[in-house]
Amino acid sequence: MTRTPRSGSASGGGALYVFAVCRDLAPGALGWLPGLTGEEPVRALSLGSRLSAVVQTVRAKDFTDEVWQERLADQEELERYARAHHGVVTAVAGGAPTVPLPMATLYHGDGSARAALGSQAARFDRALDRVAHHAEWGVKVFLAPSAAQDTTSGEDSAAAPSDRARPAAGSGLAYLNRRRNVQESRQRRHVEAGLRADAVDEAFRRVAAEARRLRLHSAPSSEDQGVQVLNATYLVAEARSAELHRLAKTLREPGDVQVALSGPWVPYSFVGEVEG
């Protein structure tokens, strides 16, 4: 749960911003990270046993509900905070198993943060067991532009049994036949692309420890990629990253679909059961 100090409750003092919870963080591992403001150091807050929260003291008045709502409406400012948050999480995850927390997870001080986060130690441990020595990889599969064009430009070629079998040019029946052929071709192409996407997903799942299929982007990402038919993310052991790359290379065979691999990323998608 995101906790933001409200107006009238410690808004004149400091608040504790929490970026992540990690395990076995080495002393001095944080170095000097600017975090959100650069005014106070990013530091480790012990939660007992082997867990630490990565935190930074910020001005509470900068994180009241009203101020945060204004920030959400300012795309440039929001992106700046998101990049700063992600920068700290990425730096920490490079040296220790890490569970990222949502942006704007705040407490009124060390004591309240330690009590709230420490009470979820068992849940953090389960999440850390799951993601330790793993990274998140994204896989997208696109219907190639040439294939997509075939489904819309095949009107002339789709209606080509023979001149004798065709109704007279310009007749309503000829037009309907051509439209039906185009629609059937388009449907067949998308069914084939969907089957190929399922096959790609199944192949990556054999390498991954966990996987999630995400909502497709309805619009083409670019003229070169075409229509998306698979958007998935995979939790893959670091020891299997080379195998992952070989698989992606194999699946990028010439054809009507394109396979795009991205990563490695901090495994945000696989720690969702734990919140600040």
C-alpha positions as CSV (number, residue, x, y, z in Angstrom):
1,M,0.0,0.0,0.0
2,T,1.3,3.5,-0.9
3,R,1.5,5.6,2.2
4,T,1.7,9.4,1.7
5,P,1.9,11.8,4.6
6,R,-1.3,13.9,4.6
7,S,-1.5,17.7,5.1
8,G,-1.5,18.4,8.8
9,S,0.3,15.2,9.7
10,A,4.1,15.7,9.8
11,S,3.8,17.8,6.7
12,G,6.2,20.3,8.1
13,G,9.0,17.7,8.8
14,G,10.6,14.7,7.2
15,A,9.2,11.5,5.9
16,L,10.9,8.2,5.0
17,Y,10.7,7.2,1.4
18,V,11.2,3.4,0.8
19,F,12.5,2.2,-2.5
20,A,12.9,-1.5,-1.9
21,V,13.5,-4.3,0.6
22,C,16.5,-6.5,0.0
23,R,18.4,-9.4,1.7
24,D,22.0,-9.6,2.7
25,L,22.9,-6.1,1.6
26,A,26.6,-5.6,1.9
27,P,27.8,-2.7,4.1
28,G,28.6,0.2,1.9
29,A,26.9,-1.3,-1.1
30,L,24.7,1.8,-1.6
31,G,27.7,4.1,-2.1
32,W,26.3,7.5,-2.8
33,L,23.0,7.5,-4.7
34,P,21.2,10.7,-5.3
35,G,17.8,9.1,-5.0
36,L,14.9,11.5,-5.3
37,T,16.5,14.7,-4.2
38,G,20.2,14.3,-3.5
39,E,19.8,16.2,-0.3
40,E,19.8,13.2,2.0
41,P,21.7,10.0,1.5
42,V,20.1,6.8,0.3
43,R,20.7,4.4,3.2
44,A,19.9,0.9,4.5
45,L,17.3,0.5,7.3
46,S,17.7,-2.8,9.1
47,L,14.5,-4.8,9.5
48,G,16.1,-7.5,11.6
49,S,17.6,-10.8,10.6
50,R,18.9,-10.4,7.0
51,L,16.4,-7.9,5.6
52,S,17.0,-4.2,5.0
53,A,14.9,-1.5,3.5
54,V,16.5,1.0,1.2
55,V,15.3,4.4,2.2
56,Q,15.8,8.1,1.9
57,T,14.6,11.0,4.1
58,V,12.5,13.5,2.1
59,R,10.4,16.5,3.0
60,A,6.9,15.4,3.9
61,K,5.4,18.5,2.4
62,D,6.6,17.3,-1.0
63,F,4.5,14.1,-0.7
64,T,1.1,15.2,0.7
65,D,-1.8,13.8,-1.2
66,E,-2.5,17.1,-2.9
67,V,1.1,17.5,-4.1
68,W,1.3,13.9,-5.3
69,Q,-1.9,14.3,-7.3
70,E,-0.4,17.4,-9.0
71,R,2.7,15.4,-9.8
72,L,0.7,12.6,-11.3
73,A,-0.8,15.2,-13.7
74,D,2.7,16.5,-14.7
75,Q,4.1,13.9,-17.1
76,E,7.6,15.3,-17.1
77,E,7.8,15.6,-13.3
78,L,6.3,12.1,-12.9
79,E,8.9,10.6,-15.3
80,R,11.7,12.3,-13.4
81,Y,10.5,10.7,-10.1
82,A,10.0,7.3,-11.8
83,R,13.5,7.3,-13.3
84,A,15.0,8.3,-9.9
85,H,13.1,5.5,-8.1
86,H,14.0,2.9,-10.7
87,G,17.7,4.0,-10.7
88,V,18.0,3.3,-7.0
89,V,16.1,-0.1,-7.3
90,T,18.3,-1.1,-10.2
91,A,21.5,-0.2,-8.4
92,V,20.5,-2.2,-5.3
93,A,19.3,-5.2,-7.3
94,G,22.8,-5.4,-8.9
95,G,24.2,-6.4,-5.6
96,A,21.5,-8.2,-3.6
97,P,18.2,-10.0,-4.1
98,T,15.6,-7.1,-4.1
99,V,11.9,-6.6,-3.9
100,P,11.0,-3.2,-5.4
101,L,8.2,-1.2,-3.7
102,P,5.8,1.1,-5.5
103,M,6.6,4.7,-6.1
104,A,5.7,7.0,-3.2
105,T,5.8,4.4,-0.4
106,L,6.4,6.6,2.6
107,Y,6.3,6.4,6.4
108,H,6.6,9.0,9.1
109,G,10.0,7.8,10.2
110,D,12.4,4.8,10.8
111,G,10.3,3.4,13.6
112,S,7.0,3.2,11.7
113,A,8.7,1.9,8.6
114,R,10.6,-0.8,10.5
115,A,7.4,-1.9,12.3
116,A,5.2,-2.0,9.1
117,L,7.8,-3.7,6.9
118,G,9.1,-6.0,9.5
119,S,5.6,-7.3,10.1
120,Q,5.7,-8.6,6.5
121,A,9.1,-10.3,6.8
122,A,7.8,-13.7,5.9
123,R,6.2,-12.4,2.7
124,F,9.3,-10.5,1.8
125,D,11.4,-13.7,2.3
126,R,9.1,-15.7,0.0
127,A,9.4,-13.1,-2.7
128,L,13.1,-12.8,-2.3
129,D,13.5,-16.6,-2.5
130,R,11.6,-16.5,-5.8
131,V,13.6,-13.7,-7.5
132,A,17.1,-14.3,-6.0
133,H,19.6,-14.8,-8.9
134,H,16.8,-14.3,-11.4
135,A,16.0,-11.4,-13.8
136,E,12.9,-10.4,-15.7
137,W,12.9,-10.6,-19.5
138,G,10.2,-9.3,-21.9
139,V,9.2,-11.0,-25.1
140,K,7.0,-9.5,-27.7
141,V,5.8,-11.2,-30.9
142,F,4.6,-9.2,-33.9
143,L,2.8,-10.1,-37.0
144,A,5.2,-8.8,-39.7
145,P,4.0,-5.8,-41.7
146,S,4.2,-7.7,-45.0
147,A,1.8,-10.3,-43.6
148,A,-0.6,-7.6,-42.2
149,Q,-0.6,-5.9,-45.6
150,D,-1.3,-9.2,-47.4
151,T,-4.5,-9.5,-45.4
152,T,-5.7,-6.1,-46.7
153,S,-4.2,-6.0,-50.1
154,G,-5.2,-9.5,-51.2
155,E,-8.4,-8.4,-52.7
156,D,-7.2,-8.8,-56.3
157,S,-5.3,-12.1,-55.7
158,A,-8.0,-13.5,-53.3
159,A,-10.6,-13.7,-56.0
160,A,-8.7,-15.6,-58.7
161,P,-10.2,-19.0,-59.3
162,S,-10.7,-18.3,-63.0
163,D,-12.4,-15.8,-65.3
164,R,-15.0,-18.4,-66.2
165,A,-15.8,-19.2,-62.6
166,R,-16.1,-15.5,-61.6
167,P,-19.2,-13.5,-61.8
168,A,-19.0,-10.6,-64.3
169,A,-16.7,-7.8,-63.2
170,G,-18.5,-5.1,-61.2
171,S,-21.4,-7.4,-60.1
172,G,-22.5,-7.4,-56.5
173,L,-21.8,-11.1,-56.2
174,A,-18.2,-10.6,-57.4
175,Y,-17.6,-7.9,-54.8
176,L,-19.0,-10.0,-52.0
177,N,-16.9,-12.9,-53.0
178,R,-13.8,-10.8,-53.0
179,R,-14.6,-9.3,-49.6
180,R,-15.2,-12.8,-48.1
181,N,-11.9,-14.0,-49.5
182,V,-10.1,-11.1,-47.9
183,Q,-11.8,-11.6,-44.6
184,E,-11.0,-15.3,-44.6
185,S,-7.4,-14.6,-45.5
186,R,-7.1,-12.0,-42.7
187,Q,-8.7,-14.4,-40.1
188,R,-6.4,-17.3,-41.2
189,R,-3.3,-15.1,-40.9
190,H,-4.2,-14.0,-37.4
191,V,-5.0,-17.5,-36.3
192,E,-1.6,-18.7,-37.6
193,A,0.1,-15.8,-35.9
194,G,-1.7,-16.6,-32.6
195,L,-0.6,-20.2,-32.8
196,R,3.0,-19.1,-33.5
197,A,2.7,-16.7,-30.5
198,D,1.5,-19.6,-28.3
199,A,4.5,-21.7,-29.5
200,V,6.9,-18.9,-28.7
201,D,5.4,-18.5,-25.2
202,E,5.6,-22.3,-24.6
203,A,9.3,-22.3,-25.6
204,F,10.2,-19.5,-23.3
205,R,8.2,-21.0,-20.4
206,R,10.5,-24.1,-20.6
207,V,13.5,-21.8,-19.9
208,A,11.7,-19.6,-17.3
209,A,11.0,-20.2,-13.6
210,E,7.7,-18.2,-14.0
211,A,5.9,-16.4,-16.7
212,R,3.1,-13.9,-17.2
213,R,1.2,-13.0,-20.4
214,L,0.3,-9.3,-20.5
215,R,-2.3,-7.2,-22.3
216,L,-1.5,-6.7,-26.0
217,H,-0.9,-3.3,-27.4
218,S,-3.6,-2.8,-29.9
219,A,-1.7,-0.3,-32.1
220,P,1.5,-1.2,-34.0
221,S,4.6,-0.2,-32.1
222,S,6.3,0.9,-35.3
223,E,6.1,0.5,-39.0
224,D,8.9,-2.1,-38.8
225,Q,7.2,-4.3,-36.2
226,G,3.6,-4.5,-37.2
227,V,0.7,-5.9,-35.1
228,Q,1.5,-7.4,-31.7
229,V,0.2,-10.9,-31.0
230,L,2.2,-11.7,-27.8
231,N,3.3,-9.6,-24.9
232,A,4.8,-11.6,-22.1
233,T,7.4,-11.4,-19.3
234,Y,9.5,-14.3,-17.9
235,L,11.5,-14.8,-14.7
236,V,14.7,-16.5,-15.8
237,A,17.6,-17.7,-13.7
238,E,20.8,-15.8,-14.3
239,A,22.5,-19.1,-15.1
240,R,20.1,-19.6,-18.0
241,S,20.5,-16.2,-19.7
242,A,22.7,-17.5,-22.4
243,E,20.2,-20.3,-23.1
244,L,17.5,-17.6,-23.3
245,H,19.4,-15.6,-25.9
246,R,20.0,-18.8,-28.0
247,L,16.3,-19.5,-27.9
248,A,15.4,-16.0,-29.0
249,K,17.9,-16.2,-31.9
250,T,16.4,-19.5,-33.0
251,L,12.9,-18.2,-32.9
252,R,13.8,-15.2,-35.0
253,E,13.6,-17.3,-38.1
254,P,12.4,-15.7,-41.3
255,G,8.6,-15.7,-41.6
256,D,5.5,-13.8,-40.9
257,V,6.2,-13.0,-37.2
258,Q,9.0,-11.1,-35.4
259,V,10.2,-11.9,-31.9
260,A,11.6,-9.1,-29.8
261,L,13.5,-9.9,-26.5
262,S,14.2,-7.2,-23.9
263,G,16.0,-7.2,-20.6
264,P,17.3,-8.1,-18.2
265,W,15.2,-6.1,-15.8
266,V,14.6,-6.0,-12.1
267,P,11.8,-8.6,-11.6
268,Y,9.0,-6.1,-10.8
269,S,6.3,-8.4,-12.3
270,F,7.1,-11.3,-10.0
271,V,6.9,-9.7,-6.5
272,G,3.4,-8.4,-6.7
273,E,2.2,-10.1,-3.5
274,V,4.4,-7.8,-1.3
275,E,3.6,-4.2,-0.9
276,G,4.9,-1.4,1.3
